[in-house]
Amino acid sequence: MNWTELLSHKRYAQAQKSPDIRSSFQRDYDRIIFSSPFRRLQNKTQVFPLPGAQMVHNRLTHSLEVASVGRSIACRTVEKLAKKHPELKDRQSDIETIVSAACLAHDLGNPPFGHSGEDTISSFFRDGKGKELQSLVKPEQWSDLIAFEGNANAFRQLTHQFTGRRAGGFSLTSATLATLLKYPYPSYDKGNRKKYNVFYSEIEAFREVVEECGIPRLDDGHLVYARHPLSYMMEAADDICYLVLDMEDAHKRGIISTESIEQCFLSFFDPEKDKQFFAHKDKAYGEVSDTNERMAFLRATLINKLVNCVSDIFVKNYDRIMEGRFEKSLISHLPDFEKNALEKCRDASVKHIYRHPSVVKIELTGFNVIGTLLENFTDAVLNPNTPYNKKLLSLVPEQFKTESDEVYTRLQSAIDFISNMTDLYAVKLYKDLRGID
């Protein structure tokens, strides 16, 4: 792969506009951050219930922080690569902006209630009442429905022409769209892989984007492509924020003790090799007594260390990445010391955070709310002429309606409507339909 093609500013499905003071990639960033789907992330669950007394992350604040970390990774990496590849220095601003724009957009396809929303949609078709629809769609389409994927839905959000909207969706550049593709293959060609980035309905958009960026196809028998090099930076930023900020939220909610989170964060620093850090820490602790501020200091220092680590990994594996031969994520290639610390923190997160009753209750709520809405609206789009379904469909915004007779397209229109809901709207509509005051 070469950077001239990888940084393509060609817009998907739209003619190029005359340049203004912003670069093409800055316009991508602005289009995302000013969009309604991005604003709706403020009322979508990250991990913990949406803020009450304690302020915790939602999908919006998470995405903003991922974009900040992603920009830092891109900056550090280009500065290191520029010693051998000086031509990259001229494109540093573009690379930073592409990565941060893709980071902003990476969660746009997530339905309400976090990952339990994805599981609910999948299980409705795989094990629930939607299972009887299998014979009405193609096998490639069915694979989308029984393994609904927020990553693929994000690519759809950005490229699909919803009713009444312009062609090409957000009409972002090929470089930004390709960077978003952590899993550059469709559901029916994912093999044993858990995740994928392309629904059957967006296959042609996917082909156009990756081929415009000069990304090679890895498997002649399957629609599997290499990853855009910048997607590794976006993924690393997301991984770092998940690890560190979920722990910080758990501490603020009193789920994890100060001693436990401090021990977790400090485990990434070697007392022998990181003496300067520990001296800095002792000085900071001498000045600051507030516990949350101390944890914020550790969080910031840890993120900075991990940013340096993953940028080093990218530089070390640069040739393999550019040849499409690099496997797994940057974070999975951490040195043994940091990798052991990471695994300990992940184990603690699974044990104390993701299985906490407040998190489990949100997931159970998601199953009930989204399951009920799916049952109602999938029946409505397939049988639109009954009195009840006519009233139901009158609640659906115009952009999510379709005139197509294809069952897959009709089902997608219902999923589009539900997956775009905020947690609060989904609960309100659920209560309205169930007659709950």
Sine and cosine of phi, psi and omega as CSV:
sin_phi,cos_phi,sin_psi,cos_psi,sin_omega,cos_omega
0.00,0.00,0.48,-0.88,0.03,-1.00
-0.76,-0.65,0.48,-0.88,-0.15,-0.99
-0.94,0.33,-0.41,0.91,0.03,-1.00
-0.87,0.49,-0.70,0.72,0.04,-1.00
-0.98,0.19,-0.65,0.76,-0.05,-1.00
-0.87,0.50,-0.51,0.86,-0.01,-1.00
-0.99,-0.17,0.59,0.81,-0.01,-1.00
-0.88,0.48,0.77,-0.64,0.03,-1.00
-0.98,-0.18,0.24,0.97,0.05,-1.00
-0.92,0.38,0.75,-0.66,-0.04,-1.00
-1.00,0.05,0.64,-0.77,-0.01,-1.00
-0.94,0.34,0.84,-0.54,0.13,-0.99
0.90,0.44,0.28,0.96,0.04,-1.00
-0.67,-0.74,0.53,-0.85,0.07,-1.00
-0.94,0.33,0.47,-0.88,0.02,-1.00
-0.93,0.36,0.62,-0.78,0.07,-1.00
-0.99,-0.15,0.36,-0.93,0.04,-1.00
-0.90,0.44,0.59,-0.81,-0.07,-1.00
-0.91,0.42,0.52,-0.85,0.15,-0.99
-0.82,-0.58,-0.33,-0.94,-0.08,-1.00
-0.91,0.41,-0.38,0.92,0.01,-1.00
-1.00,-0.04,0.52,-0.86,0.13,-0.99
-0.97,0.26,0.23,-0.97,0.05,-1.00
-0.85,0.53,-0.59,0.81,-0.06,-1.00
-0.98,0.21,-0.50,0.87,0.12,-0.99
-0.92,0.40,-0.58,0.81,0.05,-1.00
-0.92,0.39,-0.59,0.81,0.12,-0.99
-0.84,0.54,-0.77,0.64,-0.02,-1.00
-0.84,0.54,-0.72,0.69,-0.04,-1.00
-0.92,0.39,-0.64,0.77,0.00,-1.00
-0.88,0.48,-0.62,0.79,0.00,-1.00
-0.94,0.34,-0.77,0.64,-0.15,-0.99
-0.94,0.33,-0.38,0.93,0.04,-1.00
-1.00,-0.10,0.07,1.00,-0.10,-1.00
-1.00,0.07,0.42,-0.91,0.05,-1.00
-0.90,0.43,-0.70,0.71,0.03,-1.00
-0.84,0.54,-0.57,0.82,0.02,-1.00
-0.94,0.35,-0.68,0.73,0.01,-1.00
-0.89,0.46,-0.57,0.82,-0.02,-1.00
-0.90,0.44,-0.33,0.94,0.01,-1.00
-0.88,0.47,-0.33,0.94,-0.02,-1.00
-0.92,0.39,-0.35,0.94,0.03,-1.00
-0.89,-0.45,0.58,0.82,0.13,-0.99
-0.85,-0.53,0.69,-0.73,-0.08,-1.00
-0.91,0.42,0.69,-0.73,0.19,-0.98
-1.00,0.02,-0.94,0.35,0.10,-0.99
-0.72,-0.69,-0.79,0.61,-0.07,-1.00
-1.00,-0.01,0.34,-0.94,0.06,-1.00
-0.80,0.61,0.52,-0.86,-0.02,-1.00
-0.84,0.54,0.50,-0.87,-0.25,-0.97
-0.80,0.60,0.71,-0.70,0.19,-0.98
-0.89,-0.45,-0.95,-0.30,0.03,-1.00
-0.95,0.30,-0.61,0.79,-0.01,-1.00
-0.98,-0.19,0.72,-0.69,0.03,-1.00
-0.99,0.11,0.88,-0.47,0.06,-1.00
-0.82,-0.57,0.12,-0.99,-0.07,-1.00
-0.95,0.30,0.63,-0.78,0.25,-0.97
-0.92,-0.38,-0.07,-1.00,-0.05,-1.00
-0.91,0.42,-0.48,0.88,0.00,-1.00
-0.94,0.33,-0.80,0.60,-0.01,-1.00
-0.90,0.44,-0.59,0.81,0.07,-1.00
-0.87,0.50,-0.72,0.69,-0.04,-1.00
-0.90,0.43,-0.64,0.77,0.03,-1.00
-0.89,0.45,-0.66,0.75,0.00,-1.00
-0.95,0.32,-0.60,0.80,0.08,-1.00
-0.88,0.48,-0.65,0.76,0.01,-1.00
-0.89,0.45,-0.62,0.78,0.03,-1.00
-0.91,0.41,-0.72,0.70,0.01,-1.00
-0.92,0.40,-0.64,0.77,0.03,-1.00
-0.87,0.50,-0.66,0.75,0.04,-1.00
-0.89,0.46,-0.64,0.77,0.01,-1.00
-0.91,0.42,-0.67,0.74,0.02,-1.00
-0.88,0.48,-0.71,0.71,0.00,-1.00
-0.89,0.47,-0.68,0.74,-0.01,-1.00
-0.88,0.47,-0.77,0.64,-0.02,-1.00
-0.89,0.46,-0.66,0.75,-0.08,-1.00
-0.92,0.39,-0.71,0.70,0.00,-1.00
-0.90,0.44,-0.64,0.76,0.02,-1.00
-0.88,0.48,-0.60,0.80,0.03,-1.00
-0.96,0.27,-0.64,0.77,-0.02,-1.00
-0.94,0.33,-0.46,0.89,-0.10,-1.00
-0.89,0.46,-0.32,0.95,0.03,-1.00
-0.91,0.42,-0.62,0.78,0.03,-1.00
-0.99,-0.15,-0.40,0.91,-0.06,-1.00
-0.78,-0.62,0.95,0.30,-0.09,-1.00
-0.86,0.50,-0.39,0.92,0.01,-1.00
-0.89,0.45,-0.40,0.92,-0.01,-1.00
-0.95,0.32,-0.42,0.91,-0.03,-1.00
-0.87,0.49,-0.57,0.82,0.01,-1.00
-0.94,0.34,-0.36,0.93,-0.02,-1.00
-0.96,-0.28,0.22,0.98,-0.08,-1.00
-0.86,0.52,-0.72,0.70,-0.01,-1.00
-0.87,0.49,-0.67,0.74,0.03,-1.00
-0.89,0.46,-0.70,0.71,-0.03,-1.00
-0.89,0.45,-0.70,0.71,0.03,-1.00
-0.87,0.50,-0.67,0.74,-0.06,-1.00
-0.94,0.33,-0.64,0.77,0.04,-1.00
-0.87,0.50,-0.74,0.67,-0.02,-1.00
-0.89,0.46,-0.72,0.70,-0.04,-1.00
-0.93,0.37,-0.56,0.83,0.05,-1.00
-0.92,0.40,-0.69,0.72,0.04,-1.00
-0.90,0.44,-0.60,0.80,0.06,-1.00
-0.89,0.46,-0.67,0.74,0.05,-1.00
-0.85,0.53,-0.61,0.79,-0.14,-0.99
-1.00,-0.01,-0.12,0.99,-0.22,-0.97
-0.91,0.42,-0.39,0.92,-0.02,-1.00
-0.95,-0.31,0.19,0.98,-0.06,-1.00
-0.88,0.47,-0.41,0.91,-0.05,-1.00
-1.00,-0.02,-0.01,1.00,-0.04,-1.00
-0.95,0.30,0.75,-0.66,0.06,-1.00
-0.97,0.25,0.03,-1.00,0.06,-1.00
-0.87,0.49,0.39,-0.92,0.13,-0.99
0.93,0.38,0.56,0.83,0.13,-0.99
0.89,0.45,-0.51,-0.86,-0.08,-1.00
-0.94,0.34,-0.33,0.94,0.06,-1.00
-0.92,0.40,-0.44,0.90,0.08,-1.00
-0.90,0.43,-0.67,0.74,0.07,-1.00
-0.88,0.48,-0.71,0.70,-0.02,-1.00
-0.88,0.47,-0.61,0.79,-0.03,-1.00
-0.91,0.41,-0.70,0.71,0.02,-1.00
-0.89,0.46,-0.69,0.72,0.00,-1.00
-0.89,0.46,-0.74,0.68,-0.08,-1.00
-0.94,0.35,-0.44,0.90,0.05,-1.00
-0.87,0.49,-0.66,0.75,0.00,-1.00
-1.00,0.07,-0.51,0.86,-0.06,-1.00
-0.98,0.18,-0.66,0.75,-0.12,-0.99
-0.80,-0.60,-0.24,0.97,-0.12,-0.99
-0.98,-0.18,-0.46,-0.89,-0.08,-1.00
-0.93,0.37,-0.38,0.93,0.03,-1.00
-0.95,0.31,-0.21,0.98,-0.06,-1.00
-0.87,0.50,-0.51,0.86,-0.04,-1.00
-0.94,0.35,-0.15,0.99,-0.02,-1.00
-1.00,0.01,-0.06,1.00,-0.12,-0.99
-0.83,0.56,-0.64,0.77,-0.06,-1.00
-0.95,0.32,-0.18,0.98,-0.08,-1.00
-1.00,-0.07,-0.08,1.00,-0.03,-1.00
-0.77,-0.64,0.28,-0.96,0.04,-1.00
-0.94,0.34,0.45,-0.89,0.03,-1.00
-0.83,0.56,-0.63,0.78,0.00,-1.00
-0.90,0.43,-0.57,0.82,0.02,-1.00
-0.97,0.25,-0.61,0.79,0.01,-1.00
-0.89,0.46,-0.57,0.82,0.00,-1.00
-0.90,0.44,-0.49,0.87,0.11,-0.99
-0.92,0.40,-0.69,0.72,-0.15,-0.99
-0.95,0.31,-0.62,0.79,-0.06,-1.00
-1.00,0.08,-0.06,1.00,0.06,-1.00
-0.62,-0.79,0.85,0.53,-0.04,-1.00
-0.83,0.55,0.72,-0.70,-0.13,-0.99
-0.77,-0.64,0.85,-0.52,0.01,-1.00
-0.88,0.48,-0.54,0.84,0.03,-1.00
-0.90,0.44,-0.69,0.72,0.04,-1.00
-0.92,0.39,-0.59,0.81,0.00,-1.00
-0.93,0.37,-0.50,0.87,0.07,-1.00
-0.91,0.42,-0.69,0.73,0.04,-1.00
-0.89,0.45,-0.61,0.80,0.06,-1.00
-0.91,0.41,-0.69,0.72,0.02,-1.00
-0.82,0.57,-0.62,0.79,-0.11,-0.99
-1.00,0.08,-0.34,0.94,-0.12,-0.99
-0.88,-0.48,-0.36,0.93,-0.10,-0.99
-0.97,0.22,0.62,-0.78,0.08,-1.00
-1.00,-0.01,0.99,-0.13,0.06,-1.00
-0.95,0.30,0.37,-0.93,-0.08,-1.00
-0.83,0.56,0.79,-0.61,0.02,-1.00
0.99,0.12,-0.05,1.00,-0.02,-1.00
-0.97,-0.24,0.18,-0.98,-0.06,-1.00
-0.97,0.23,0.37,-0.93,0.04,-1.00
-0.90,0.44,0.61,-0.79,0.05,-1.00
1.00,0.04,0.08,1.00,0.02,-1.00
0.89,0.46,-0.87,-0.49,0.03,-1.00
-0.97,0.24,-0.23,0.97,-0.02,-1.00
0.78,0.63,0.81,0.58,0.03,-1.00
-0.99,0.16,0.18,-0.98,0.05,-1.00
-0.95,0.31,0.40,-0.92,0.03,-1.00
-0.87,0.49,-0.60,0.80,-0.02,-1.00
-0.88,0.48,-0.72,0.70,-0.01,-1.00
-0.92,0.38,-0.69,0.73,0.01,-1.00
-0.90,0.45,-0.66,0.75,0.00,-1.00
-0.92,0.38,-0.58,0.82,0.04,-1.00
-0.91,0.42,-0.50,0.87,0.02,-1.00
-0.92,0.39,-0.36,0.93,-0.14,-0.99
-1.00,0.10,1.00,0.04,0.07,-1.00
-0.95,0.31,-0.47,0.88,-0.06,-1.00
-0.80,-0.60,0.99,0.17,-0.19,-0.98
-0.98,0.19,0.93,0.36,0.07,-1.00
-0.27,-0.96,0.37,-0.93,0.00,-1.00
-0.99,0.13,0.16,-0.99,-0.06,-1.00
-0.88,0.47,-0.64,0.77,-0.09,-1.00
-0.97,0.24,-0.15,0.99,0.05,-1.00
-0.90,-0.44,0.30,0.95,-0.06,-1.00
-0.99,0.15,-0.21,0.98,0.03,-1.00
0.86,0.51,-0.80,-0.61,-0.01,-1.00
-1.00,0.06,0.00,1.00,0.00,-1.00
-0.95,0.33,0.58,-0.82,-0.05,-1.00
-0.98,0.22,-0.62,0.78,-0.13,-0.99
-0.91,-0.42,0.26,-0.97,0.05,-1.00
-0.44,-0.90,0.18,-0.98,-0.13,-0.99
-0.82,-0.57,0.05,1.00,-0.12,-0.99
-0.66,-0.75,0.86,-0.51,0.17,-0.99
-0.97,0.26,0.34,-0.94,0.04,-1.00
-0.84,0.55,-0.57,0.82,-0.05,-1.00
-0.94,0.34,-0.31,0.95,-0.04,-1.00
-0.93,-0.36,0.34,0.94,-0.04,-1.00
-0.86,0.51,-0.72,0.70,-0.06,-1.00
-0.93,0.37,-0.62,0.78,0.07,-1.00
-0.88,0.47,-0.67,0.74,0.03,-1.00
-0.86,0.50,-0.75,0.66,0.02,-1.00
-0.85,0.53,-0.73,0.68,-0.06,-1.00
-0.88,0.48,-0.67,0.74,-0.06,-1.00
-0.93,0.38,-0.77,0.64,-0.07,-1.00
-0.94,0.35,-0.56,0.83,0.00,-1.00
-0.96,0.28,-0.55,0.84,0.09,-1.00
-0.89,0.46,-0.55,0.84,0.00,-1.00
-1.00,0.04,0.06,1.00,0.04,-1.00
0.93,0.37,0.50,0.87,-0.02,-1.00
-1.00,0.07,0.81,-0.59,-0.09,-1.00
-0.97,0.26,0.52,-0.86,0.11,-0.99
-0.99,0.12,0.73,-0.68,-0.11,-0.99
-1.00,-0.06,-0.32,0.95,-0.11,-0.99
-0.66,-0.75,0.92,-0.39,-0.03,-1.00
-0.90,0.45,-0.49,0.87,-0.05,-1.00
-1.00,0.07,-0.22,0.98,-0.05,-1.00
-0.67,-0.74,0.36,-0.93,-0.06,-1.00
-1.00,0.05,0.91,0.41,-0.04,-1.00
-0.87,-0.49,0.83,-0.55,-0.03,-1.00
-0.91,-0.41,0.30,-0.95,0.16,-0.99
-0.93,0.38,0.25,-0.97,0.05,-1.00
-1.00,0.02,0.54,-0.84,0.17,-0.98
-0.89,0.45,0.74,-0.67,-0.05,-1.00
-0.79,0.61,-0.58,0.81,-0.05,-1.00
-0.95,0.31,-0.30,0.95,0.02,-1.00
-0.91,0.42,-0.47,0.88,0.05,-1.00
-0.91,0.42,-0.58,0.81,0.02,-1.00
-0.94,0.35,-0.69,0.72,0.04,-1.00
-0.86,0.51,-0.72,0.69,-0.01,-1.00
-0.88,0.47,-0.68,0.74,-0.01,-1.00
-0.89,0.45,-0.65,0.76,0.03,-1.00
-0.88,0.48,-0.67,0.74,0.02,-1.00
-0.90,0.43,-0.71,0.71,0.00,-1.00
-0.87,0.49,-0.69,0.72,-0.02,-1.00
-0.90,0.44,-0.71,0.70,-0.03,-1.00
-0.91,0.40,-0.65,0.76,0.05,-1.00
-0.85,0.53,-0.77,0.64,-0.07,-1.00
-0.87,0.50,-0.78,0.62,-0.18,-0.98
-0.99,0.15,-0.70,0.71,-0.18,-0.98
-0.99,0.17,-0.48,0.88,0.12,-0.99
-0.90,0.44,-0.62,0.79,0.05,-1.00
-0.90,0.43,-0.67,0.74,0.00,-1.00
-0.90,0.44,-0.66,0.75,0.04,-1.00
-0.89,0.46,-0.67,0.74,0.00,-1.00
-0.89,0.45,-0.59,0.81,0.04,-1.00
-0.92,0.40,-0.68,0.73,-0.01,-1.00
-0.90,0.44,-0.51,0.86,0.00,-1.00
-1.00,0.04,0.02,1.00,0.04,-1.00
0.98,0.21,0.25,0.97,-0.01,-1.00
-0.99,0.17,-0.59,0.81,0.04,-1.00
-0.89,-0.45,0.71,-0.71,-0.03,-1.00
-0.95,0.32,0.35,-0.94,0.05,-1.00
-0.86,0.51,-0.65,0.76,0.00,-1.00
-0.88,0.47,-0.66,0.75,-0.04,-1.00
-0.93,0.37,-0.72,0.70,-0.03,-1.00
-0.94,0.35,-0.59,0.81,0.05,-1.00
-0.90,0.45,-0.68,0.73,0.02,-1.00
-0.89,0.46,-0.64,0.77,0.01,-1.00
-0.90,0.44,-0.77,0.64,-0.04,-1.00
-0.91,0.42,-0.64,0.77,-0.03,-1.00
-0.95,0.32,-0.34,0.94,-0.03,-1.00
-0.92,0.39,-0.24,0.97,0.04,-1.00
-0.99,0.15,-0.13,0.99,-0.07,-1.00
-0.91,-0.41,0.78,-0.62,-0.02,-1.00
-1.00,0.08,0.85,-0.52,-0.01,-1.00
-0.83,0.55,-0.46,0.89,0.00,-1.00
-0.99,0.12,-0.71,0.70,-0.09,-1.00
-1.00,0.05,-0.38,0.93,-0.10,-1.00
-0.91,-0.42,0.68,0.73,-0.03,-1.00
-0.88,0.47,-0.57,0.82,0.01,-1.00
-0.90,0.44,-0.63,0.78,0.04,-1.00
-0.89,0.46,-0.73,0.68,-0.05,-1.00
-0.91,0.42,-0.56,0.83,0.09,-1.00
-0.91,0.42,-0.66,0.75,0.04,-1.00
-0.90,0.43,-0.64,0.77,0.02,-1.00
-0.89,0.45,-0.72,0.69,-0.01,-1.00
-0.87,0.49,-0.63,0.78,0.03,-1.00
-0.91,0.41,-0.69,0.72,0.00,-1.00
-0.90,0.44,-0.67,0.74,0.01,-1.00
-0.91,0.40,-0.50,0.86,0.04,-1.00
-0.93,0.36,-0.48,0.88,-0.02,-1.00
-1.00,0.00,-0.51,0.86,-0.14,-0.99
-0.88,-0.48,0.80,-0.60,0.03,-1.00
-0.96,-0.27,-0.30,0.96,-0.02,-1.00
-0.91,0.41,0.81,-0.58,-0.09,-1.00
-0.89,0.46,-0.71,0.70,-0.02,-1.00
-0.89,0.45,-0.59,0.81,0.01,-1.00
-0.94,0.35,-0.60,0.80,0.08,-1.00
-0.89,0.46,-0.68,0.73,0.02,-1.00
-0.92,0.39,-0.56,0.83,0.06,-1.00
-0.91,0.43,-0.61,0.79,0.06,-1.00
-0.89,0.46,-0.72,0.69,0.01,-1.00
-0.91,0.42,-0.66,0.75,0.02,-1.00
-0.86,0.51,-0.73,0.68,-0.02,-1.00
-0.90,0.44,-0.67,0.75,-0.02,-1.00
-0.92,0.38,-0.63,0.78,0.01,-1.00
-0.92,0.40,-0.69,0.72,0.03,-1.00
-0.86,0.51,-0.69,0.73,0.01,-1.00
-0.87,0.50,-0.67,0.74,0.01,-1.00
-0.90,0.43,-0.70,0.71,-0.03,-1.00
-0.92,0.38,-0.57,0.82,0.08,-1.00
-0.87,0.50,-0.70,0.71,0.04,-1.00
-0.90,0.44,-0.66,0.76,-0.01,-1.00
-0.88,0.48,-0.77,0.64,-0.08,-1.00
-0.95,0.33,-0.51,0.86,0.07,-1.00
-0.93,0.37,-0.61,0.80,0.09,-1.00
-0.89,0.46,-0.66,0.75,0.00,-1.00
-0.90,0.43,-0.66,0.75,0.03,-1.00
-0.88,0.48,-0.74,0.67,-0.03,-1.00
-0.89,0.46,-0.69,0.73,-0.03,-1.00
-0.89,0.45,-0.57,0.82,-0.06,-1.00
-0.96,-0.28,0.37,0.93,-0.12,-0.99
-0.81,0.58,-0.75,0.67,-0.05,-1.00
-0.89,0.46,-0.69,0.72,0.00,-1.00
-0.91,0.42,-0.62,0.79,0.03,-1.00
-0.90,0.43,-0.71,0.70,-0.03,-1.00
-0.94,0.35,-0.37,0.93,0.06,-1.00
-1.00,-0.03,-0.05,1.00,0.00,-1.00
0.97,0.23,0.37,0.93,-0.07,-1.00
-0.96,-0.29,-0.01,1.00,-0.03,-1.00
-0.98,0.20,0.74,-0.67,-0.07,-1.00
-0.94,-0.35,0.53,-0.85,0.04,-1.00
0.92,0.38,-0.21,-0.98,-0.08,-1.00
-1.00,-0.05,0.26,-0.97,0.08,-1.00
-0.89,0.46,-0.64,0.77,-0.07,-1.00
-0.91,0.42,-0.46,0.89,0.00,-1.00
-0.96,0.28,-0.20,0.98,0.01,-1.00
-0.97,-0.23,0.31,0.95,0.04,-1.00
-0.85,0.52,0.47,-0.88,0.12,-0.99
-0.84,0.54,0.37,-0.93,-0.12,-0.99
-0.83,0.56,-0.66,0.76,-0.04,-1.00
-0.88,0.48,-0.78,0.63,0.00,-1.00
-0.93,0.36,-0.57,0.82,0.00,-1.00
-0.90,0.43,-0.66,0.75,0.03,-1.00
-0.90,0.44,-0.66,0.75,0.05,-1.00
-0.89,0.45,-0.66,0.75,0.01,-1.00
-0.88,0.48,-0.70,0.71,-0.02,-1.00
-0.91,0.42,-0.62,0.78,0.03,-1.00
-0.89,0.45,-0.67,0.74,0.01,-1.00
-0.93,0.37,-0.62,0.78,0.04,-1.00
-0.89,0.45,-0.68,0.73,0.03,-1.00
-0.88,0.48,-0.66,0.75,0.02,-1.00
-0.91,0.41,-0.61,0.79,0.01,-1.00
-0.90,0.43,-0.70,0.71,0.01,-1.00
-0.89,0.46,-0.69,0.72,-0.09,-1.00
-0.95,0.32,-0.69,0.72,-0.17,-0.99
-0.97,-0.24,-0.40,0.91,-0.08,-1.00
-0.97,-0.23,-0.88,0.48,-0.17,-0.99
-0.95,0.31,-0.24,0.97,0.07,-1.00
-0.95,-0.30,0.15,0.99,0.00,-1.00
-0.93,0.38,0.61,-0.80,-0.04,-1.00
-0.79,0.61,-0.62,0.78,-0.02,-1.00
-0.90,0.43,-0.55,0.83,0.03,-1.00
-0.97,0.25,-0.68,0.74,0.00,-1.00
-0.89,0.45,-0.62,0.78,0.01,-1.00
-0.90,0.44,-0.63,0.77,0.05,-1.00
-0.88,0.47,-0.67,0.74,0.00,-1.00
-0.90,0.44,-0.66,0.75,0.02,-1.00
-0.92,0.40,-0.63,0.78,0.08,-1.00
-0.86,0.50,-0.69,0.73,0.02,-1.00
-0.86,0.51,-0.69,0.72,0.01,-1.00
-0.87,0.50,-0.69,0.73,-0.02,-1.00
-0.94,0.34,-0.73,0.68,-0.07,-1.00
-0.92,0.38,-0.82,0.58,-0.06,-1.00
-0.92,0.38,-0.60,0.80,0.04,-1.00
-0.86,0.51,-0.69,0.72,0.01,-1.00
-0.92,0.40,-0.69,0.72,0.00,-1.00
-0.90,0.44,-0.66,0.75,0.04,-1.00
-0.87,0.49,-0.71,0.70,-0.01,-1.00
-0.86,0.51,-0.68,0.73,-0.02,-1.00
-0.94,0.35,-0.75,0.66,-0.16,-0.99
-0.99,0.13,-0.46,0.89,0.11,-0.99
-0.93,0.37,-0.62,0.78,0.07,-1.00
-0.91,0.41,-0.60,0.80,-0.04,-1.00
-0.92,0.40,-0.68,0.74,-0.04,-1.00
-0.96,0.29,-0.42,0.91,0.01,-1.00
-1.00,0.00,-0.40,0.92,0.02,-1.00
-0.74,-0.68,0.94,0.33,-0.19,-0.98
-0.98,0.22,-0.10,0.99,-0.17,-0.99
-0.99,-0.16,-0.02,1.00,0.07,-1.00
-0.97,0.26,0.46,-0.89,-0.03,-1.00
-0.83,0.56,-0.69,0.72,-0.02,-1.00
-0.91,0.42,-0.70,0.71,-0.05,-1.00
-0.93,0.36,-0.52,0.85,0.08,-1.00
-0.87,0.48,-0.67,0.74,0.02,-1.00
-0.93,0.38,-0.65,0.76,0.03,-1.00
-0.86,0.51,-0.75,0.67,-0.06,-1.00
-0.92,0.40,-0.37,0.93,0.05,-1.00
-0.93,0.36,-0.29,0.96,0.02,-1.00
-1.00,0.10,-0.23,0.97,-0.08,-1.00
-0.99,0.12,0.80,-0.60,0.06,-1.00
-0.85,0.52,0.49,-0.87,-0.08,-1.00
-0.83,0.56,-0.60,0.80,-0.09,-1.00
-0.90,0.45,-0.38,0.93,-0.03,-1.00
-0.99,-0.15,0.13,0.99,0.02,-1.00
-1.00,-0.05,0.38,-0.92,0.01,-1.00
-0.60,-0.80,0.52,-0.86,0.07,-1.00
-0.99,-0.16,0.00,1.00,-0.05,-1.00
-0.93,0.37,0.56,-0.83,0.07,-1.00
-1.00,-0.03,-0.13,0.99,-0.04,-1.00
-0.94,0.33,0.76,-0.65,-0.06,-1.00
-0.87,0.49,-0.70,0.71,-0.01,-1.00
-0.85,0.53,-0.71,0.71,-0.01,-1.00
-0.91,0.42,-0.64,0.77,0.03,-1.00
-0.91,0.41,-0.67,0.74,0.04,-1.00
-0.90,0.43,-0.64,0.77,0.04,-1.00
-0.88,0.48,-0.59,0.81,-0.01,-1.00
-0.90,0.44,-0.61,0.80,0.06,-1.00
-0.93,0.37,-0.67,0.74,0.01,-1.00
-0.92,0.40,-0.62,0.78,0.05,-1.00
-0.84,0.54,-0.71,0.70,-0.01,-1.00
-0.88,0.48,-0.75,0.66,-0.07,-1.00
-0.95,0.32,-0.67,0.74,-0.06,-1.00
-0.93,0.37,-0.37,0.93,0.03,-1.00
-1.00,0.08,-0.14,0.99,0.00,-1.00
-0.94,0.34,0.50,-0.87,0.23,-0.97
-0.99,0.17,0.26,-0.97,0.07,-1.00
-0.84,0.55,-0.70,0.71,-0.10,-1.00
-0.91,0.41,-0.67,0.75,0.01,-1.00
-0.93,0.38,-0.65,0.76,0.00,-1.00
-0.87,0.49,-0.69,0.72,0.01,-1.00
-0.91,0.42,-0.67,0.74,0.00,-1.00
-0.89,0.46,-0.71,0.70,-0.01,-1.00
-0.92,0.40,-0.62,0.78,0.06,-1.00
-0.86,0.51,-0.73,0.68,0.01,-1.00
-0.89,0.46,-0.66,0.75,0.01,-1.00
-0.88,0.48,-0.70,0.71,-0.04,-1.00
-0.94,0.35,-0.50,0.86,0.00,-1.00
-1.00,0.01,-0.05,1.00,0.00,-1.00
0.95,0.30,0.49,0.87,0.00,-1.00
-0.99,-0.11,0.82,-0.58,-0.01,-1.00
-0.98,0.19,0.00,0.00,0.00,0.00
